[in-house]
Structures are given as C-alpha cells and as structure tokens.
C-alpha cells in the first residue's frame, strides 16, 4: 500500500453543545447555521473555497486550513476564530437559551494524510480529544453567556498565540492538563470575555509560587492595655515634673495616718 503525500495543516475540531437534545427541526437548523459560520470564517481568514477542507460529522467536524510557507498563521487563526465569535453572537441574538448554538473549538497543527474515509494524522486524533476533554466541556458549561470556547495545543499556543500579535490576548488563555482515553497533553483554554486569574495565564509566573510576606506595618497590632484611671486607689496621679522623690524613710507600705485604709484595717497596716 502506497502512502499518499502528507501536508502540514492547521487542524480545527468543532462541536455543537447539547446537539442530541435538540429535535430534528433544530438539528437541521443548527447544521445549516454551522455551515454558514464555517464558510464565513474561512472567507474572513482570506482563504479560498478550495483552501479549506472539511470532515463533517453532523454536530461537529474537522476543518483543515493551510499553514506554513506564505501563510500568516497568527492572522489566520485570529481571523478564523473572531469570525466564529461574531457570527455566533449574531445567530444567537434573538434565540432562546435552548435554541442557542454554542461551540467547543480546538486547534492543533501537524502533518495530515488524505485517506479513504477522511484524514489520518496524529494531530487529527489529538485535536478531537482536546475538543472533547473535560476542562474544555466545563469551560463552556461554567460560562453560560459565552457562545464559544477555544482550546489550543501547547505548541500552537507557545508558537503563535501567547505573544499577542492579534486580537486574542496571550494572557487570556488558561493552562489545563487534558486527559481523554489514551491522550494526555497540555491545552490552553480561552473563553471570550472571561478574565483569567494571573497565576493561571500563560503570560505570568506559574501558580504555586510563594506569596510575598506581609509587611510588618500592615499587620494588625493588638491594642495596648487600658491604663487604670489616675486617682484610683493605689495608683498615683501623673506628674508633669517627672518622678517625685520618695519620702524620708523610704516608700510607705502601709496606710497613712488618717487614711480610709487605716480606718478599715487599723493602725497595724495591711498586706497587698
């Protein structure tokens, strides 16, 4: 068996959320809108009809886009994804929550071969696993106002997306470990409109770094004990001229003549 020529392609997997819950009329409608969205995205990326190849699967599929050579990969990915985002916003504007079309989109890159019933290649298999991974699904479920979530392979993110040479900011992607069946890899997830915590984004230090110690001046200081009011029994009143000299014979430990304590305890004194 002769192996056909392999070509490096940008592999884009896409899937409609909750497609099986729709009735047949809604499924017809979803597939029609999806086809229009993909055609518009290819046109927005400056691609001719023959430049985009598809492997359709009803509620999703695979788009193969040219890459390398004279192709401006950052601009192509940005234009393609942006067109899907704006197109979905238009399609969903007047739809009920149940009728909205929401997509999971995964992007990978690798050598692809044309086969008898579709396409063959490691990136083809991996991109579908990325699209179906639990973190990708959760990102769409946890952000009900979003129409789309994008997950990029680690190589695509680091080589193309993290540098921000487009309208997709590099620090808007969150790193995740993806594990589906026999696939395990790193994916970078972007939810349009969501702010990514700095520790989770690719443009900052990794999570888990020790935080800076709290400055001494900012720590709470316990209040000083309340002083006994001047003039209370046994507490001399403060003097502006400093400590007073002791009376002759040293400090007095007992009651003074005529004091209230003498009347209570007698002339014999008392012990503290």
C-alpha positions in Angstrom: 0.0 0.0 0.0 1.4 3.3 -1.0 1.1 6.2 1.4 -0.2 9.5 0.0 1.7 12.7 0.4 1.3 14.3 3.8 0.8 18.0 4.2 1.2 20.2 7.2 -2.2 21.6 8.2 -3.8 23.6 10.9 -6.4 21.2 12.4 -9.6 22.7 13.8 -12.1 20.4 15.6 -15.5 21.8 16.4 -18.6 20.5 18.2 -22.1 21.9 18.9 -23.0 21.7 22.6 -26.0 19.5 23.5 -26.8 18.7 19.9 -28.5 15.4 20.8 -31.1 17.2 23.0 -32.5 19.1 20.0 -35.4 18.0 18.0 -34.9 17.2 14.3 -36.0 20.7 13.1 -33.5 22.2 15.5 -30.8 19.9 14.3 -31.5 20.8 10.6 -31.2 24.5 11.6 -28.0 24.0 13.7 -26.3 22.3 10.8 -27.3 25.0 8.3 -26.1 27.7 10.6 -22.8 25.9 11.4 -22.0 25.5 7.7 -22.6 29.3 7.2 -20.4 30.1 10.1 -17.5 28.0 8.9 -17.7 29.4 5.3 -17.7 32.9 6.7 -14.7 32.1 9.0 -12.7 30.8 6.0 -13.5 33.9 4.0 -12.6 36.2 6.9 -9.2 34.4 7.1 -8.6 35.2 3.4 -8.9 31.5 2.3 -10.5 30.4 -1.0 -13.1 27.7 -1.0 -10.6 25.0 -2.1 -8.1 26.0 0.7 -10.4 24.7 3.5 -11.1 21.0 3.7 -13.8 19.5 5.9 -14.6 16.2 7.5 -18.2 16.6 8.6 -19.8 14.7 11.4 -23.3 16.3 11.8 -23.0 18.1 15.1 -19.3 18.9 14.6 -16.3 18.0 12.4 -12.8 18.8 11.3 -11.6 21.8 9.3 -8.1 21.6 7.8 -6.5 25.0 7.0 -3.2 25.7 5.2 -0.3 26.6 7.4 3.4 27.4 6.9 5.1 28.9 3.9 3.5 32.2 3.0 0.6 31.7 5.4 0.4 34.3 8.2 -0.6 31.8 10.9 -1.3 34.4 13.7 -3.6 36.4 11.4 -5.3 33.3 10.0 -6.1 31.8 13.4 -7.2 35.2 14.8 -9.5 36.0 11.8 -11.0 32.5 11.7 -11.8 32.4 15.5 -13.0 36.0 15.6 -15.4 35.4 12.7 -16.9 32.4 14.6 -17.3 34.5 17.7 -19.1 37.4 16.0 -21.1 35.1 13.8 -22.4 33.1 16.8 -23.3 36.4 18.5 -25.4 37.3 15.5 -27.0 33.9 15.2 -27.9 33.7 18.9 -29.1 37.3 19.4 -32.8 36.5 19.2 -32.7 32.8 20.2 -33.9 31.3 23.4 -31.4 29.7 25.7 -32.3 26.2 24.5 -32.0 27.2 20.8 -28.6 28.9 21.0 -25.7 27.4 19.1 -22.6 27.1 21.3 -19.3 25.7 20.1 -16.3 24.0 21.5 -13.3 24.6 19.2 -9.9 23.0 19.4 -6.8 24.0 17.4 -3.8 21.8 16.7 -1.2 21.5 13.9 0.6 18.6 12.2 1.1 16.5 9.1 -2.2 15.2 7.7 -2.8 12.5 5.0 -5.9 12.1 2.9 -7.5 8.6 3.5 -10.4 6.6 2.0 -12.9 7.9 4.5 -11.4 11.1 5.9 -8.0 12.2 7.1 -5.2 10.5 9.0 -2.6 12.0 11.3 -1.6 12.3 14.9 -2.8 15.9 15.1 -6.2 14.8 13.7 -6.8 12.4 16.5 -5.4 14.7 19.2 -7.5 17.7 18.2 -10.7 15.7 18.6 -9.5 14.6 22.1 -8.8 18.1 23.1 -12.2 19.3 21.9 -13.9 16.5 24.0 -11.7 16.9 27.1 -13.4 17.6 30.5 -11.8 21.0 31.0 -13.0 22.1 27.6 -16.5 21.0 28.2 -16.5 22.5 31.7 -15.3 25.9 30.4 -18.4 26.2 28.2 -20.8 24.9 30.9 -19.4 27.2 33.5 -19.7 30.3 31.3 -23.3 30.2 30.1 -23.1 33.6 28.4 -20.2 32.5 26.2 -21.0 31.2 22.7 -17.7 29.6 22.2 -14.6 28.2 24.0 -11.3 27.7 22.3 -8.6 25.3 23.3 -5.2 25.4 21.7 -2.5 22.8 21.7 0.6 23.7 23.7 2.8 24.1 20.6 0.2 26.3 18.8 -0.2 28.5 21.9 3.5 28.9 22.6 4.5 29.4 18.9 1.6 31.6 17.8 -0.9 32.7 20.4 0.9 33.7 23.6 2.7 36.6 22.0 -0.5 38.6 21.4 0.2 39.5 17.7 -3.5 39.6 17.1 -6.8 40.4 18.9 -6.6 37.3 21.0 -4.5 38.3 24.0 -2.0 35.8 25.1 -2.8 36.2 28.8 -6.5 35.4 28.2 -5.6 31.7 27.9 -5.6 29.3 30.8 -3.4 26.3 31.1 -5.0 22.9 31.6 -3.9 19.2 31.7 -6.1 17.3 29.2 -6.6 13.6 29.5 -9.1 11.7 27.2 -8.8 8.0 26.6 -5.2 7.4 25.7 -4.4 11.1 25.0 -2.6 13.3 27.6 -1.4 16.8 26.9 -1.4 20.4 27.8 -4.2 22.7 26.4 -4.7 26.4 26.7 -8.3 27.4 27.0 -9.8 30.8 26.1 -13.3 31.9 26.9 -14.1 35.2 25.2 -14.9 37.9 27.7 -13.6 36.0 30.7 -10.8 37.4 32.8 -8.2 34.8 33.6 -6.5 34.8 37.1 -2.9 36.0 36.7 -1.5 32.8 38.2 -3.3 30.6 35.6 -2.5 32.6 32.5 0.4 31.9 30.2 1.8 35.4 30.4 2.6 35.3 34.1 4.5 33.1 36.6 3.1 29.6 37.2 0.6 29.0 40.0 2.0 27.8 43.3 4.8 30.5 43.7 5.1 31.6 47.3 3.5 34.9 48.0 5.4 37.9 49.4 5.4 38.2 53.2 3.1 40.7 54.6 4.8 43.9 55.5 5.3 44.5 59.2 3.5 47.8 59.1 0.4 46.2 57.6 0.0 43.6 60.3 -2.6 44.1 62.9 -1.2 45.3 66.3 -3.0 44.3 69.4 -4.3 47.3 71.4 -2.3 48.4 74.4 -3.9 47.5 77.8 -6.1 50.2 79.2 -4.5 52.2 82.0 -6.1 52.4 85.3 -7.5 55.9 85.7 -5.4 58.4 87.6 -6.6 58.9 91.1 -7.7 55.3 91.6 -6.7 53.6 94.9 -3.1 52.6 94.9 -2.3 54.5 91.7 -0.5 57.9 92.0 -1.6 60.7 89.7 0.9 61.6 86.9 3.2 64.5 87.4 4.4 66.9 84.8 7.7 67.3 86.5 8.7 63.6 86.4 9.1 61.1 89.2 8.7 62.5 92.7 11.3 61.8 95.4 10.5 59.2 97.9 9.5 60.5 101.4 12.1 60.2 104.2 12.4 56.6 105.4 11.6 55.1 102.1 8.3 54.1 100.5 5.4 53.6 102.7 3.9 50.1 102.5 1.1 50.6 105.0 -1.8 53.1 105.3 -1.1 56.6 106.1 -2.5 58.2 109.3 -6.0 59.4 108.9 -6.5 57.5 105.6 -9.6 55.5 104.8 -7.4 52.3 104.7 -6.4 52.9 108.3 -10.0 53.1 109.3 -10.6 49.7 107.6 -7.5 47.8 108.6 -6.4 49.6 111.7 -3.1 51.1 112.5 -1.3 47.8 112.2 -1.3 48.1 108.4 -2.2 45.6 105.7 -0.5 43.4 103.2 -1.0 43.6 99.4 
